[in-house]
Amino acid sequence: MPSLDLPDLPYSYDALDPYMSAETLEYHHDKHHMAYVVNGNKALEELEHMGDTLDEVVVNAFKAQNHGLYNNAAQHWNHKHFWNWMKAGGGGNKLPGALEAKIKEDIGDFATFRGQFIEAGLTQFGSGWCWLAMDNETGKLEIMKTANADNPLRHGKTALLGCDVWEHSYYIDYRNARPKYLEAFVDNLVNWDYVAELYDHAQLKAAA
């Protein structure tokens, strides 16, 4: 059974300034994400085999209704991707071609996608996430939102992009202005190359 390990950030703490500060990343990565790793590993130590991969651990913890493990393993999964879903000089509407075409086919033009993604983040009451996900059965892309640690995995979907709307992700920089944080995320931070990489991988998996 895999242990949970805190990954290094793929950039320096100040790389995402001014849209996400070094202080936010230090607290979010070094404190919050680390807590999910520590608590998740403690939960795993007390259990029988829960899976060979992190994906399996997340799904099996949900099926077993082990909320402590699910919350921490899912948040670890979410954050491992979240750091890679951002990069310096990211965001905007310059998407890799296949991904852009698929978003246009299933959701609409970039302005439509942007509006729906931000709206999902705004209307997620309390803590949670907003997502661009692919339904594993139909192959269609959709915008969704989840509460707390929940993610598309346990809904039979593949997460292609997610934005953390827990207050610890934005309160230092934006206070209670969640709309400004979400706009900054889409317009200036999204690593579209990583989103496209996940989409390509999902396409290959579906075709296998």
C-alpha positions in Angstrom: 0.0 0.0 0.0 1.5 3.4 -1.0 2.4 5.9 1.7 1.5 9.5 1.2 4.5 11.8 0.5 4.5 15.5 0.3 5.7 16.5 -3.2 8.0 19.5 -3.7 6.4 22.5 -5.4 7.3 22.6 -9.1 8.3 26.2 -8.8 9.7 28.6 -6.1 7.4 30.0 -3.4 7.4 33.4 -5.1 7.0 32.2 -8.7 3.3 32.9 -8.8 3.4 36.4 -7.5 1.4 38.6 -7.6 -1.5 36.2 -8.2 -0.6 33.8 -5.4 1.9 35.0 -2.8 4.9 33.1 -1.4 3.2 33.4 2.0 0.1 31.6 0.7 2.1 28.8 -0.8 4.2 28.4 2.3 1.2 27.9 4.5 -0.9 26.0 1.9 1.8 23.6 0.9 4.0 23.3 4.0 1.2 23.3 6.6 -2.1 22.3 5.1 -1.0 19.8 2.5 1.6 18.4 5.0 -1.3 17.8 7.5 -3.2 15.8 4.9 -0.1 13.6 4.3 0.6 13.1 8.0 -3.0 12.3 9.0 -3.5 10.2 5.9 -0.5 8.0 6.7 -1.7 7.6 10.3 -5.0 6.4 9.0 -3.4 4.0 6.6 -1.2 2.4 9.3 -4.4 1.2 11.1 -5.9 -0.5 8.1 -5.7 -3.5 5.9 -4.6 -3.1 2.3 -6.6 -0.2 0.7 -5.1 -0.2 -2.8 -1.9 -0.2 -4.8 -2.2 3.4 -6.0 -3.3 6.7 -4.5 -6.3 6.7 -6.9 -7.3 3.3 -5.5 -6.9 4.4 -1.9 -9.1 7.4 -2.4 -11.9 5.4 -4.1 -11.7 2.5 -1.7 -11.7 4.8 1.4 -14.9 6.4 0.1 -16.5 3.0 -0.6 -15.6 1.8 2.9 -17.0 5.0 4.3 -13.8 5.7 6.1 -14.2 9.4 6.2 -11.0 10.2 8.0 -8.9 8.4 5.4 -10.9 9.6 2.5 -10.8 13.3 3.5 -7.0 13.2 3.9 -6.1 11.0 0.9 -8.5 12.9 -1.4 -7.1 16.2 -0.3 -3.6 14.9 -0.9 -4.6 13.7 -4.3 -6.3 17.1 -5.0 -3.2 19.1 -4.0 -0.7 16.9 -5.8 -2.4 18.0 -9.0 -3.3 21.5 -7.8 0.4 22.6 -7.6 0.9 21.3 -11.2 -2.3 23.0 -12.4 -0.5 26.3 -11.9 2.6 27.9 -13.4 4.2 31.3 -13.8 2.8 33.1 -16.9 -0.1 30.6 -17.1 -3.8 31.1 -17.7 -5.5 32.8 -20.6 -7.1 31.3 -23.6 -4.0 29.9 -25.4 -4.9 26.2 -25.0 -3.4 23.2 -26.8 -5.4 22.4 -29.9 -7.0 19.1 -29.1 -8.0 20.2 -25.6 -9.4 23.5 -26.9 -11.5 21.7 -29.5 -12.9 19.3 -27.0 -13.9 22.1 -24.6 -15.6 23.9 -27.4 -17.4 20.8 -28.5 -18.7 19.9 -25.0 -18.9 23.2 -23.1 -18.6 26.1 -25.6 -16.1 28.7 -26.4 -13.4 29.8 -24.0 -15.6 32.6 -22.6 -18.3 30.2 -21.8 -15.9 27.8 -20.2 -14.4 30.6 -18.1 -17.7 31.8 -17.0 -19.0 28.4 -16.0 -15.8 27.4 -14.2 -15.7 30.6 -12.2 -19.4 30.3 -11.4 -18.9 26.8 -10.1 -16.2 28.0 -7.7 -18.3 31.0 -6.6 -21.4 28.9 -5.9 -19.6 26.1 -4.0 -20.9 27.0 -0.5 -18.1 26.8 2.1 -15.0 24.8 1.4 -14.5 22.7 -1.7 -13.3 22.6 -5.3 -14.5 23.5 -8.8 -13.4 21.2 -11.7 -13.1 20.6 -15.4 -13.7 16.8 -15.6 -14.2 14.1 -18.2 -16.9 11.5 -17.7 -15.2 8.1 -18.0 -18.3 6.5 -19.6 -19.3 9.1 -22.2 -16.0 10.9 -22.7 -17.7 14.2 -22.4 -16.2 17.2 -20.6 -18.1 19.0 -17.9 -17.8 21.6 -15.2 -18.6 20.4 -11.7 -18.0 21.4 -8.1 -17.5 19.3 -4.9 -17.6 20.0 -1.2 -14.6 19.8 1.1 -12.2 17.0 0.0 -14.5 15.4 -2.5 -13.2 15.1 -6.1 -14.3 13.6 -9.4 -12.5 10.3 -8.9 -15.3 8.8 -6.8 -17.9 10.0 -9.2 -16.4 8.0 -12.1 -14.8 11.0 -13.7 -11.3 12.1 -14.5 -10.2 15.5 -13.2 -8.5 17.6 -15.8 -8.4 20.9 -13.9 -9.3 21.8 -10.4 -9.3 25.0 -8.3 -9.2 24.9 -4.5 -11.8 27.3 -3.0 -11.0 26.5 0.6 -10.3 29.9 2.3 -6.7 28.9 3.0 -6.0 28.9 -0.7 -6.8 32.6 -1.2 -7.6 34.5 2.1 -4.1 35.8 2.6 -4.0 37.4 -0.8 -7.7 38.1 -1.6 -9.4 38.1 1.9 -13.1 37.3 1.2 -12.9 38.2 -2.6 -13.3 34.7 -3.9 -14.3 36.0 -7.4 -11.0 37.9 -7.8 -9.1 34.8 -6.8 -10.9 32.6 -9.3 -10.5 35.2 -12.1 -6.8 35.4 -11.3 -6.5 31.6 -11.4 -8.1 31.2 -14.8 -6.6 34.3 -16.4 -3.0 34.1 -15.0 -2.2 30.8 -13.4 -3.6 27.7 -15.2 -1.0 25.4 -16.6 -2.8 24.4 -19.8 0.0 22.1 -20.8 -0.6 20.0 -17.7 -4.4 20.0 -18.3 -3.8 18.8 -21.9 -1.4 16.1 -20.6 -4.1 14.7 -18.3 -6.6 14.9 -21.2 -4.4 13.0 -23.5 -3.7 10.4 -20.9 -7.5 10.0 -20.3 -8.1 9.6 -24.0 -5.5 6.9 -24.3 -6.9 5.1 -21.2 -10.4 5.2 -22.7 -9.2 3.8 -26.0 -7.3 0.9 -24.4 
